Amino acid sequence: MDFFITVCDNAARERCPDFPGAPQHIHWSFSDPAATTGTPDQVRRAFSGCFDALRIRVITLSSLPLDTMDKKEITNVMQRLADR
């Protein structure tokens, strides 16, 4: 494993398990849609917005020529995605 991504702010602050190979930890911060209060439509929109944002990041990452990129280049892209 080269990388692992956390998306929950609580998980980003926790000590993660020791993974073999010392993978790079990347955090993509998302508000927890389960913490959304309001009407059912507002809650649904919160989940939908979180899903869409995560989907865009995963599609962007998976569309890269990862097999031709070194670990530093991939880390930089993942960090830029985190800043979106």
HTML snippet that shows the backbone in 3Dmol.js (N, CA, C, O; Angstrom):
<script src="https://3Dmol.org/build/3Dmol-min.js"></script>
<div id="view" style="width:600px;height:400px;position:relative"></div>
<script>
const pdb = `
ATOM      1  N   MET A   1       0.851  -1.164   0.000  1.00  0.00           N
ATOM      2  CA  MET A   1       0.000   0.000   0.000  1.00  0.00           C
ATOM      3  C   MET A   1       0.901   1.232   0.000  1.00  0.00           C
ATOM      4  O   MET A   1       1.839   1.332   0.791  1.00  0.00           O
ATOM      5  N   ASP A   2       0.603   2.159  -0.893  1.00  0.00           N
ATOM      6  CA  ASP A   2       1.401   3.386  -0.982  1.00  0.00           C
ATOM      7  C   ASP A   2       0.752   4.573  -0.288  1.00  0.00           C
ATOM      8  O   ASP A   2       1.445   5.461   0.209  1.00  0.00           O
ATOM      9  N   PHE A   3      -0.571   4.592  -0.254  1.00  0.00           N
ATOM     10  CA  PHE A   3      -1.320   5.719   0.294  1.00  0.00           C
ATOM     11  C   PHE A   3      -2.549   5.202   1.029  1.00  0.00           C
ATOM     12  O   PHE A   3      -3.055   4.116   0.744  1.00  0.00           O
ATOM     13  N   PHE A   4      -3.014   5.997   1.977  1.00  0.00           N
ATOM     14  CA  PHE A   4      -4.359   5.791   2.489  1.00  0.00           C
ATOM     15  C   PHE A   4      -4.973   7.160   2.708  1.00  0.00           C
ATOM     16  O   PHE A   4      -4.289   8.119   3.066  1.00  0.00           O
ATOM     17  N   ILE A   5      -6.266   7.230   2.488  1.00  0.00           N
ATOM     18  CA  ILE A   5      -6.998   8.498   2.541  1.00  0.00           C
ATOM     19  C   ILE A   5      -8.038   8.413   3.640  1.00  0.00           C
ATOM     20  O   ILE A   5      -8.831   7.473   3.694  1.00  0.00           O
ATOM     21  N   THR A   6      -8.025   9.412   4.519  1.00  0.00           N
ATOM     22  CA  THR A   6      -9.103   9.545   5.495  1.00  0.00           C
ATOM     23  C   THR A   6      -9.998  10.686   5.035  1.00  0.00           C
ATOM     24  O   THR A   6      -9.530  11.636   4.408  1.00  0.00           O
ATOM     25  N   VAL A   7     -11.274  10.592   5.345  1.00  0.00           N
ATOM     26  CA  VAL A   7     -12.218  11.632   4.942  1.00  0.00           C
ATOM     27  C   VAL A   7     -12.954  12.236   6.127  1.00  0.00           C
ATOM     28  O   VAL A   7     -13.584  13.285   5.999  1.00  0.00           O
ATOM     29  N   CYS A   8     -12.878  11.594   7.256  1.00  0.00           N
ATOM     30  CA  CYS A   8     -13.540  12.079   8.467  1.00  0.00           C
ATOM     31  C   CYS A   8     -12.530  12.869   9.287  1.00  0.00           C
ATOM     32  O   CYS A   8     -11.422  12.394   9.538  1.00  0.00           O
ATOM     33  N   ASP A   9     -12.907  14.072   9.704  1.00  0.00           N
ATOM     34  CA  ASP A   9     -11.980  14.901  10.469  1.00  0.00           C
ATOM     35  C   ASP A   9     -11.573  14.222  11.777  1.00  0.00           C
ATOM     36  O   ASP A   9     -10.440  14.397  12.227  1.00  0.00           O
ATOM     37  N   ASN A  10     -12.465  13.458  12.393  1.00  0.00           N
ATOM     38  CA  ASN A  10     -12.094  12.724  13.607  1.00  0.00           C
ATOM     39  C   ASN A  10     -11.000  11.710  13.301  1.00  0.00           C
ATOM     40  O   ASN A  10     -10.052  11.568  14.073  1.00  0.00           O
ATOM     41  N   ALA A  11     -11.124  11.007  12.185  1.00  0.00           N
ATOM     42  CA  ALA A  11     -10.122  10.003  11.814  1.00  0.00           C
ATOM     43  C   ALA A  11      -8.776  10.654  11.517  1.00  0.00           C
ATOM     44  O   ALA A  11      -7.731  10.052  11.762  1.00  0.00           O
ATOM     45  N   ALA A  12      -8.791  11.866  10.997  1.00  0.00           N
ATOM     46  CA  ALA A  12      -7.535  12.547  10.667  1.00  0.00           C
ATOM     47  C   ALA A  12      -6.726  12.849  11.922  1.00  0.00           C
ATOM     48  O   ALA A  12      -5.499  12.931  11.868  1.00  0.00           O
ATOM     49  N   ARG A  13      -7.409  13.015  13.047  1.00  0.00           N
ATOM     50  CA  ARG A  13      -6.717  13.337  14.303  1.00  0.00           C
ATOM     51  C   ARG A  13      -6.314  12.098  15.091  1.00  0.00           C
ATOM     52  O   ARG A  13      -5.515  12.176  16.024  1.00  0.00           O
ATOM     53  N   GLU A  14      -6.877  10.947  14.705  1.00  0.00           N
ATOM     54  CA  GLU A  14      -6.583   9.713  15.426  1.00  0.00           C
ATOM     55  C   GLU A  14      -5.302   9.077  14.912  1.00  0.00           C
ATOM     56  O   GLU A  14      -4.872   9.313  13.783  1.00  0.00           O
ATOM     57  N   ARG A  15      -4.723   8.284  15.751  1.00  0.00           N
ATOM     58  CA  ARG A  15      -3.563   7.519  15.311  1.00  0.00           C
ATOM     59  C   ARG A  15      -4.066   6.374  14.460  1.00  0.00           C
ATOM     60  O   ARG A  15      -4.881   5.566  14.905  1.00  0.00           O
ATOM     61  N   CYS A  16      -3.583   6.311  13.247  1.00  0.00           N
ATOM     62  CA  CYS A  16      -3.998   5.256  12.332  1.00  0.00           C
ATOM     63  C   CYS A  16      -3.184   4.003  12.601  1.00  0.00           C
ATOM     64  O   CYS A  16      -2.094   4.067  13.169  1.00  0.00           O
ATOM     65  N   PRO A  17      -3.720   2.869  12.190  1.00  0.00           N
ATOM     66  CA  PRO A  17      -2.946   1.635  12.366  1.00  0.00           C
ATOM     67  C   PRO A  17      -1.646   1.692  11.564  1.00  0.00           C
ATOM     68  O   PRO A  17      -1.519   2.453  10.605  1.00  0.00           O
ATOM     69  N   ASP A  18      -0.708   0.885  11.973  1.00  0.00           N
ATOM     70  CA  ASP A  18       0.540   0.779  11.216  1.00  0.00           C
ATOM     71  C   ASP A  18       0.290  -0.119  10.019  1.00  0.00           C
ATOM     72  O   ASP A  18       0.040  -1.317  10.158  1.00  0.00           O
ATOM     73  N   PHE A  19       0.363   0.489   8.829  1.00  0.00           N
ATOM     74  CA  PHE A  19       0.187  -0.278   7.604  1.00  0.00           C
ATOM     75  C   PHE A  19       1.553  -0.694   7.092  1.00  0.00           C
ATOM     76  O   PHE A  19       2.523   0.048   7.246  1.00  0.00           O
ATOM     77  N   PRO A  20       1.644  -1.873   6.481  1.00  0.00           N
ATOM     78  CA  PRO A  20       2.933  -2.296   5.930  1.00  0.00           C
ATOM     79  C   PRO A  20       3.407  -1.338   4.842  1.00  0.00           C
ATOM     80  O   PRO A  20       2.605  -0.825   4.061  1.00  0.00           O
ATOM     81  N   GLY A  21       4.692  -1.107   4.800  1.00  0.00           N
ATOM     82  CA  GLY A  21       5.266  -0.270   3.758  1.00  0.00           C
ATOM     83  C   GLY A  21       5.229   1.215   4.033  1.00  0.00           C
ATOM     84  O   GLY A  21       5.619   2.000   3.169  1.00  0.00           O
ATOM     85  N   ALA A  22       4.776   1.634   5.202  1.00  0.00           N
ATOM     86  CA  ALA A  22       4.716   3.052   5.578  1.00  0.00           C
ATOM     87  C   ALA A  22       4.043   3.914   4.508  1.00  0.00           C
ATOM     88  O   ALA A  22       4.682   4.798   3.938  1.00  0.00           O
ATOM     89  N   PRO A  23       2.760   3.666   4.229  1.00  0.00           N
ATOM     90  CA  PRO A  23       2.072   4.449   3.205  1.00  0.00           C
ATOM     91  C   PRO A  23       1.886   5.907   3.618  1.00  0.00           C
ATOM     92  O   PRO A  23       1.863   6.235   4.804  1.00  0.00           O
ATOM     93  N   GLN A  24       1.758   6.755   2.634  1.00  0.00           N
ATOM     94  CA  GLN A  24       1.527   8.189   2.836  1.00  0.00           C
ATOM     95  C   GLN A  24       0.072   8.408   3.251  1.00  0.00           C
ATOM     96  O   GLN A  24      -0.844   7.893   2.611  1.00  0.00           O
ATOM     97  N   HIS A  25      -0.133   9.165   4.313  1.00  0.00           N
ATOM     98  CA  HIS A  25      -1.487   9.499   4.779  1.00  0.00           C
ATOM     99  C   HIS A  25      -1.921  10.811   4.146  1.00  0.00           C
ATOM    100  O   HIS A  25      -1.229  11.823   4.257  1.00  0.00           O
ATOM    101  N   ILE A  26      -3.057  10.791   3.489  1.00  0.00           N
ATOM    102  CA  ILE A  26      -3.669  11.985   2.901  1.00  0.00           C
ATOM    103  C   ILE A  26      -5.030  12.154   3.538  1.00  0.00           C
ATOM    104  O   ILE A  26      -5.771  11.185   3.702  1.00  0.00           O
ATOM    105  N   HIS A  27      -5.362  13.386   3.899  1.00  0.00           N
ATOM    106  CA  HIS A  27      -6.689  13.639   4.472  1.00  0.00           C
ATOM    107  C   HIS A  27      -7.491  14.532   3.541  1.00  0.00           C
ATOM    108  O   HIS A  27      -7.058  15.627   3.180  1.00  0.00           O
ATOM    109  N   TRP A  28      -8.665  14.048   3.158  1.00  0.00           N
ATOM    110  CA  TRP A  28      -9.619  14.839   2.389  1.00  0.00           C
ATOM    111  C   TRP A  28     -10.758  15.174   3.346  1.00  0.00           C
ATOM    112  O   TRP A  28     -11.572  14.311   3.676  1.00  0.00           O
ATOM    113  N   SER A  29     -10.813  16.408   3.783  1.00  0.00           N
ATOM    114  CA  SER A  29     -11.786  16.820   4.793  1.00  0.00           C
ATOM    115  C   SER A  29     -13.182  17.000   4.190  1.00  0.00           C
ATOM    116  O   SER A  29     -13.373  17.731   3.218  1.00  0.00           O
ATOM    117  N   PHE A  30     -14.128  16.325   4.787  1.00  0.00           N
ATOM    118  CA  PHE A  30     -15.535  16.477   4.422  1.00  0.00           C
ATOM    119  C   PHE A  30     -16.343  16.669   5.693  1.00  0.00           C
ATOM    120  O   PHE A  30     -16.069  16.043   6.717  1.00  0.00           O
ATOM    121  N   SER A  31     -17.328  17.528   5.621  1.00  0.00           N
ATOM    122  CA  SER A  31     -18.260  17.641   6.740  1.00  0.00           C
ATOM    123  C   SER A  31     -19.052  16.342   6.821  1.00  0.00           C
ATOM    124  O   SER A  31     -19.401  15.750   5.800  1.00  0.00           O
ATOM    125  N   ASP A  32     -19.327  15.913   8.028  1.00  0.00           N
ATOM    126  CA  ASP A  32     -20.075  14.670   8.216  1.00  0.00           C
ATOM    127  C   ASP A  32     -21.541  14.910   7.879  1.00  0.00           C
ATOM    128  O   ASP A  32     -22.225  15.620   8.616  1.00  0.00           O
ATOM    129  N   PRO A  33     -22.039  14.343   6.794  1.00  0.00           N
ATOM    130  CA  PRO A  33     -23.433  14.592   6.438  1.00  0.00           C
ATOM    131  C   PRO A  33     -24.404  14.016   7.461  1.00  0.00           C
ATOM    132  O   PRO A  33     -25.544  14.470   7.553  1.00  0.00           O
ATOM    133  N   ALA A  34     -23.970  13.024   8.227  1.00  0.00           N
ATOM    134  CA  ALA A  34     -24.836  12.446   9.255  1.00  0.00           C
ATOM    135  C   ALA A  34     -25.083  13.429  10.391  1.00  0.00           C
ATOM    136  O   ALA A  34     -26.031  13.256  11.157  1.00  0.00           O
ATOM    137  N   ALA A  35     -24.253  14.450  10.513  1.00  0.00           N
ATOM    138  CA  ALA A  35     -24.421  15.461  11.559  1.00  0.00           C
ATOM    139  C   ALA A  35     -25.347  16.593  11.107  1.00  0.00           C
ATOM    140  O   ALA A  35     -25.626  17.512  11.878  1.00  0.00           O
ATOM    141  N   THR A  36     -25.820  16.528   9.872  1.00  0.00           N
ATOM    142  CA  THR A  36     -26.686  17.576   9.345  1.00  0.00           C
ATOM    143  C   THR A  36     -28.039  17.540  10.038  1.00  0.00           C
ATOM    144  O   THR A  36     -28.644  16.482  10.212  1.00  0.00           O
ATOM    145  N   THR A  37     -28.492  18.712  10.425  1.00  0.00           N
ATOM    146  CA  THR A  37     -29.834  18.837  10.989  1.00  0.00           C
ATOM    147  C   THR A  37     -30.681  19.643  10.015  1.00  0.00           C
ATOM    148  O   THR A  37     -30.156  20.370   9.172  1.00  0.00           O
ATOM    149  N   GLY A  38     -31.955  19.508  10.136  1.00  0.00           N
ATOM    150  CA  GLY A  38     -32.847  20.241   9.251  1.00  0.00           C
ATOM    151  C   GLY A  38     -33.891  19.311   8.660  1.00  0.00           C
ATOM    152  O   GLY A  38     -34.170  18.234   9.186  1.00  0.00           O
ATOM    153  N   THR A  39     -34.440  19.751   7.583  1.00  0.00           N
ATOM    154  CA  THR A  39     -35.491  18.981   6.926  1.00  0.00           C
ATOM    155  C   THR A  39     -34.882  17.745   6.258  1.00  0.00           C
ATOM    156  O   THR A  39     -33.677  17.696   6.014  1.00  0.00           O
ATOM    157  N   PRO A  40     -35.707  16.766   5.970  1.00  0.00           N
ATOM    158  CA  PRO A  40     -35.196  15.602   5.245  1.00  0.00           C
ATOM    159  C   PRO A  40     -34.527  15.989   3.917  1.00  0.00           C
ATOM    160  O   PRO A  40     -33.546  15.364   3.514  1.00  0.00           O
ATOM    161  N   ASP A  41     -35.043  16.997   3.252  1.00  0.00           N
ATOM    162  CA  ASP A  41     -34.442  17.438   1.995  1.00  0.00           C
ATOM    163  C   ASP A  41     -33.052  18.041   2.235  1.00  0.00           C
ATOM    164  O   ASP A  41     -32.140  17.814   1.441  1.00  0.00           O
ATOM    165  N   GLN A  42     -32.882  18.799   3.309  1.00  0.00           N
ATOM    166  CA  GLN A  42     -31.573  19.367   3.630  1.00  0.00           C
ATOM    167  C   GLN A  42     -30.567  18.271   3.962  1.00  0.00           C
ATOM    168  O   GLN A  42     -29.409  18.344   3.552  1.00  0.00           O
ATOM    169  N   VAL A  43     -30.998  17.272   4.691  1.00  0.00           N
ATOM    170  CA  VAL A  43     -30.117  16.152   5.033  1.00  0.00           C
ATOM    171  C   VAL A  43     -29.741  15.388   3.762  1.00  0.00           C
ATOM    172  O   VAL A  43     -28.576  15.036   3.572  1.00  0.00           O
ATOM    173  N   ARG A  44     -30.710  15.134   2.900  1.00  0.00           N
ATOM    174  CA  ARG A  44     -30.451  14.440   1.638  1.00  0.00           C
ATOM    175  C   ARG A  44     -29.442  15.217   0.787  1.00  0.00           C
ATOM    176  O   ARG A  44     -28.547  14.622   0.187  1.00  0.00           O
ATOM    177  N   ARG A  45     -29.588  16.544   0.735  1.00  0.00           N
ATOM    178  CA  ARG A  45     -28.655  17.382  -0.028  1.00  0.00           C
ATOM    179  C   ARG A  45     -27.250  17.319   0.568  1.00  0.00           C
ATOM    180  O   ARG A  45     -26.266  17.324  -0.173  1.00  0.00           O
ATOM    181  N   ALA A  46     -27.144  17.262   1.893  1.00  0.00           N
ATOM    182  CA  ALA A  46     -25.829  17.164   2.534  1.00  0.00           C
ATOM    183  C   ALA A  46     -25.138  15.863   2.139  1.00  0.00           C
ATOM    184  O   ALA A  46     -23.950  15.867   1.817  1.00  0.00           O
ATOM    185  N   PHE A  47     -25.867  14.753   2.162  1.00  0.00           N
ATOM    186  CA  PHE A  47     -25.291  13.466   1.752  1.00  0.00           C
ATOM    187  C   PHE A  47     -24.935  13.483   0.275  1.00  0.00           C
ATOM    188  O   PHE A  47     -23.868  13.010  -0.116  1.00  0.00           O
ATOM    189  N   SER A  48     -25.814  14.018  -0.536  1.00  0.00           N
ATOM    190  CA  SER A  48     -25.571  14.080  -1.976  1.00  0.00           C
ATOM    191  C   SER A  48     -24.353  14.938  -2.297  1.00  0.00           C
ATOM    192  O   SER A  48     -23.534  14.558  -3.134  1.00  0.00           O
ATOM    193  N   GLY A  49     -24.222  16.089  -1.642  1.00  0.00           N
ATOM    194  CA  GLY A  49     -23.080  16.972  -1.871  1.00  0.00           C
ATOM    195  C   GLY A  49     -21.764  16.318  -1.474  1.00  0.00           C
ATOM    196  O   GLY A  49     -20.762  16.447  -2.176  1.00  0.00           O
ATOM    197  N   CYS A  50     -21.772  15.619  -0.353  1.00  0.00           N
ATOM    198  CA  CYS A  50     -20.564  14.919   0.106  1.00  0.00           C
ATOM    199  C   CYS A  50     -20.200  13.813  -0.884  1.00  0.00           C
ATOM    200  O   CYS A  50     -19.037  13.667  -1.260  1.00  0.00           O
ATOM    201  N   PHE A  51     -21.185  13.049  -1.295  1.00  0.00           N
ATOM    202  CA  PHE A  51     -20.942  11.975  -2.257  1.00  0.00           C
ATOM    203  C   PHE A  51     -20.380  12.530  -3.567  1.00  0.00           C
ATOM    204  O   PHE A  51     -19.411  11.998  -4.108  1.00  0.00           O
ATOM    205  N   ASP A  52     -20.993  13.594  -4.069  1.00  0.00           N
ATOM    206  CA  ASP A  52     -20.534  14.178  -5.340  1.00  0.00           C
ATOM    207  C   ASP A  52     -19.095  14.677  -5.244  1.00  0.00           C
ATOM    208  O   ASP A  52     -18.300  14.457  -6.158  1.00  0.00           O
ATOM    209  N   ALA A  53     -18.762  15.338  -4.159  1.00  0.00           N
ATOM    210  CA  ALA A  53     -17.395  15.861  -3.986  1.00  0.00           C
ATOM    211  C   ALA A  53     -16.380  14.718  -3.896  1.00  0.00           C
ATOM    212  O   ALA A  53     -15.303  14.788  -4.488  1.00  0.00           O
ATOM    213  N   LEU A  54     -16.729  13.680  -3.161  1.00  0.00           N
ATOM    214  CA  LEU A  54     -15.836  12.530  -3.048  1.00  0.00           C
ATOM    215  C   LEU A  54     -15.710  11.822  -4.395  1.00  0.00           C
ATOM    216  O   LEU A  54     -14.614  11.418  -4.782  1.00  0.00           O
ATOM    217  N   ARG A  55     -16.805  11.673  -5.097  1.00  0.00           N
ATOM    218  CA  ARG A  55     -16.796  11.024  -6.412  1.00  0.00           C
ATOM    219  C   ARG A  55     -15.875  11.759  -7.381  1.00  0.00           C
ATOM    220  O   ARG A  55     -15.104  11.129  -8.105  1.00  0.00           O
ATOM    221  N   ILE A  56     -15.954  13.086  -7.397  1.00  0.00           N
ATOM    222  CA  ILE A  56     -15.107  13.879  -8.292  1.00  0.00           C
ATOM    223  C   ILE A  56     -13.634  13.658  -7.976  1.00  0.00           C
ATOM    224  O   ILE A  56     -12.819  13.513  -8.888  1.00  0.00           O
ATOM    225  N   ARG A  57     -13.288  13.630  -6.706  1.00  0.00           N
ATOM    226  CA  ARG A  57     -11.885  13.420  -6.324  1.00  0.00           C
ATOM    227  C   ARG A  57     -11.403  12.025  -6.729  1.00  0.00           C
ATOM    228  O   ARG A  57     -10.292  11.871  -7.236  1.00  0.00           O
ATOM    229  N   VAL A  58     -12.235  11.022  -6.504  1.00  0.00           N
ATOM    230  CA  VAL A  58     -11.843   9.657  -6.847  1.00  0.00           C
ATOM    231  C   VAL A  58     -11.720   9.503  -8.363  1.00  0.00           C
ATOM    232  O   VAL A  58     -10.770   8.882  -8.841  1.00  0.00           O
ATOM    233  N   ILE A  59     -12.654  10.052  -9.118  1.00  0.00           N
ATOM    234  CA  ILE A  59     -12.577   9.980 -10.578  1.00  0.00           C
ATOM    235  C   ILE A  59     -11.330  10.702 -11.072  1.00  0.00           C
ATOM    236  O   ILE A  59     -10.625  10.200 -11.948  1.00  0.00           O
ATOM    237  N   THR A  60     -11.059  11.869 -10.517  1.00  0.00           N
ATOM    238  CA  THR A  60      -9.862  12.619 -10.916  1.00  0.00           C
ATOM    239  C   THR A  60      -8.607  11.808 -10.638  1.00  0.00           C
ATOM    240  O   THR A  60      -7.736  11.691 -11.499  1.00  0.00           O
ATOM    241  N   LEU A  61      -8.514  11.251  -9.447  1.00  0.00           N
ATOM    242  CA  LEU A  61      -7.347  10.465  -9.074  1.00  0.00           C
ATOM    243  C   LEU A  61      -7.209   9.226  -9.954  1.00  0.00           C
ATOM    244  O   LEU A  61      -6.110   8.906 -10.406  1.00  0.00           O
ATOM    245  N   SER A  62      -8.303   8.539 -10.196  1.00  0.00           N
ATOM    246  CA  SER A  62      -8.221   7.295 -10.970  1.00  0.00           C
ATOM    247  C   SER A  62      -7.979   7.545 -12.457  1.00  0.00           C
ATOM    248  O   SER A  62      -7.625   6.619 -13.187  1.00  0.00           O
ATOM    249  N   SER A  63      -8.163   8.773 -12.912  1.00  0.00           N
ATOM    250  CA  SER A  63      -7.918   9.075 -14.323  1.00  0.00           C
ATOM    251  C   SER A  63      -6.453   9.439 -14.596  1.00  0.00           C
ATOM    252  O   SER A  63      -6.064   9.615 -15.751  1.00  0.00           O
ATOM    253  N   LEU A  64      -5.662   9.549 -13.562  1.00  0.00           N
ATOM    254  CA  LEU A  64      -4.252   9.905 -13.727  1.00  0.00           C
ATOM    255  C   LEU A  64      -3.430   8.708 -14.190  1.00  0.00           C
ATOM    256  O   LEU A  64      -3.795   7.563 -13.923  1.00  0.00           O
ATOM    257  N   PRO A  65      -2.338   8.961 -14.873  1.00  0.00           N
ATOM    258  CA  PRO A  65      -1.448   7.862 -15.272  1.00  0.00           C
ATOM    259  C   PRO A  65      -0.555   7.450 -14.097  1.00  0.00           C
ATOM    260  O   PRO A  65       0.659   7.648 -14.130  1.00  0.00           O
ATOM    261  N   LEU A  66      -1.162   6.887 -13.081  1.00  0.00           N
ATOM    262  CA  LEU A  66      -0.465   6.592 -11.828  1.00  0.00           C
ATOM    263  C   LEU A  66       0.749   5.689 -12.020  1.00  0.00           C
ATOM    264  O   LEU A  66       1.724   5.791 -11.276  1.00  0.00           O
ATOM    265  N   ASP A  67       0.692   4.814 -13.004  1.00  0.00           N
ATOM    266  CA  ASP A  67       1.810   3.896 -13.212  1.00  0.00           C
ATOM    267  C   ASP A  67       3.053   4.602 -13.762  1.00  0.00           C
ATOM    268  O   ASP A  67       4.143   4.030 -13.753  1.00  0.00           O
ATOM    269  N   THR A  68       2.896   5.835 -14.239  1.00  0.00           N
ATOM    270  CA  THR A  68       4.055   6.585 -14.748  1.00  0.00           C
ATOM    271  C   THR A  68       4.462   7.724 -13.808  1.00  0.00           C
ATOM    272  O   THR A  68       5.402   8.464 -14.097  1.00  0.00           O
ATOM    273  N   MET A  69       3.765   7.861 -12.704  1.00  0.00           N
ATOM    274  CA  MET A  69       4.040   8.939 -11.752  1.00  0.00           C
ATOM    275  C   MET A  69       4.788   8.381 -10.551  1.00  0.00           C
ATOM    276  O   MET A  69       4.565   7.240 -10.144  1.00  0.00           O
ATOM    277  N   ASP A  70       5.686   9.201  -9.980  1.00  0.00           N
ATOM    278  CA  ASP A  70       6.343   8.755  -8.758  1.00  0.00           C
ATOM    279  C   ASP A  70       5.477   9.131  -7.554  1.00  0.00           C
ATOM    280  O   ASP A  70       4.498   9.868  -7.674  1.00  0.00           O
ATOM    281  N   LYS A  71       5.863   8.607  -6.401  1.00  0.00           N
ATOM    282  CA  LYS A  71       5.060   8.791  -5.179  1.00  0.00           C
ATOM    283  C   LYS A  71       4.886  10.267  -4.819  1.00  0.00           C
ATOM    284  O   LYS A  71       3.815  10.673  -4.368  1.00  0.00           O
ATOM    285  N   LYS A  72       5.926  11.062  -5.015  1.00  0.00           N
ATOM    286  CA  LYS A  72       5.845  12.491  -4.691  1.00  0.00           C
ATOM    287  C   LYS A  72       4.829  13.205  -5.590  1.00  0.00           C
ATOM    288  O   LYS A  72       4.053  14.036  -5.116  1.00  0.00           O
ATOM    289  N   GLU A  73       4.837  12.880  -6.877  1.00  0.00           N
ATOM    290  CA  GLU A  73       3.865  13.499  -7.796  1.00  0.00           C
ATOM    291  C   GLU A  73       2.433  13.130  -7.410  1.00  0.00           C
ATOM    292  O   GLU A  73       1.544  13.981  -7.411  1.00  0.00           O
ATOM    293  N   ILE A  74       2.221  11.872  -7.083  1.00  0.00           N
ATOM    294  CA  ILE A  74       0.877  11.423  -6.689  1.00  0.00           C
ATOM    295  C   ILE A  74       0.456  12.106  -5.394  1.00  0.00           C
ATOM    296  O   ILE A  74      -0.687  12.544  -5.262  1.00  0.00           O
ATOM    297  N   THR A  75       1.382  12.197  -4.438  1.00  0.00           N
ATOM    298  CA  THR A  75       1.076  12.876  -3.176  1.00  0.00           C
ATOM    299  C   THR A  75       0.678  14.327  -3.427  1.00  0.00           C
ATOM    300  O   THR A  75      -0.281  14.821  -2.834  1.00  0.00           O
ATOM    301  N   ASN A  76       1.405  15.006  -4.297  1.00  0.00           N
ATOM    302  CA  ASN A  76       1.086  16.402  -4.605  1.00  0.00           C
ATOM    303  C   ASN A  76      -0.305  16.539  -5.207  1.00  0.00           C
ATOM    304  O   ASN A  76      -1.054  17.444  -4.841  1.00  0.00           O
ATOM    305  N   VAL A  77      -0.650  15.655  -6.119  1.00  0.00           N
ATOM    306  CA  VAL A  77      -1.992  15.695  -6.719  1.00  0.00           C
ATOM    307  C   VAL A  77      -3.048  15.434  -5.656  1.00  0.00           C
ATOM    308  O   VAL A  77      -4.065  16.126  -5.606  1.00  0.00           O
ATOM    309  N   MET A  78      -2.815  14.449  -4.814  1.00  0.00           N
ATOM    310  CA  MET A  78      -3.783  14.121  -3.766  1.00  0.00           C
ATOM    311  C   MET A  78      -3.962  15.286  -2.792  1.00  0.00           C
ATOM    312  O   MET A  78      -5.069  15.543  -2.320  1.00  0.00           O
ATOM    313  N   GLN A  79      -2.868  15.987  -2.496  1.00  0.00           N
ATOM    314  CA  GLN A  79      -2.965  17.148  -1.611  1.00  0.00           C
ATOM    315  C   GLN A  79      -3.751  18.287  -2.293  1.00  0.00           C
ATOM    316  O   GLN A  79      -4.559  18.958  -1.652  1.00  0.00           O
ATOM    317  N   ARG A  80      -3.509  18.493  -3.586  1.00  0.00           N
ATOM    318  CA  ARG A  80      -4.260  19.517  -4.306  1.00  0.00           C
ATOM    319  C   ARG A  80      -5.754  19.170  -4.335  1.00  0.00           C
ATOM    320  O   ARG A  80      -6.603  20.055  -4.229  1.00  0.00           O
ATOM    321  N   LEU A  81      -6.064  17.892  -4.478  1.00  0.00           N
ATOM    322  CA  LEU A  81      -7.470  17.482  -4.421  1.00  0.00           C
ATOM    323  C   LEU A  81      -8.053  17.751  -3.034  1.00  0.00           C
ATOM    324  O   LEU A  81      -9.225  18.106  -2.910  1.00  0.00           O
ATOM    325  N   ALA A  82      -7.249  17.586  -2.008  1.00  0.00           N
ATOM    326  CA  ALA A  82      -7.706  17.844  -0.644  1.00  0.00           C
ATOM    327  C   ALA A  82      -8.040  19.312  -0.438  1.00  0.00           C
ATOM    328  O   ALA A  82      -8.900  19.649   0.376  1.00  0.00           O
ATOM    329  N   ASP A  83      -7.363  20.185  -1.171  1.00  0.00           N
ATOM    330  CA  ASP A  83      -7.562  21.622  -1.008  1.00  0.00           C
ATOM    331  C   ASP A  83      -8.784  22.146  -1.765  1.00  0.00           C
ATOM    332  O   ASP A  83      -9.111  23.330  -1.673  1.00  0.00           O
ATOM    333  N   ARG A  84      -9.440  21.290  -2.492  1.00  0.00           N
ATOM    334  CA  ARG A  84     -10.630  21.715  -3.261  1.00  0.00           C
ATOM    335  C   ARG A  84     -11.807  21.942  -2.357  1.00  0.00           C
ATOM    336  O   ARG A  84     -12.887  22.301  -2.828  1.00  0.00           O
TER     337      ARG A  84
END
`;
const viewer = $3Dmol.createViewer("view");
viewer.addModel(pdb, "pdb");
viewer.setStyle({}, {cartoon: {color: "spectrum"}});
viewer.zoomTo();
viewer.render();
</script>
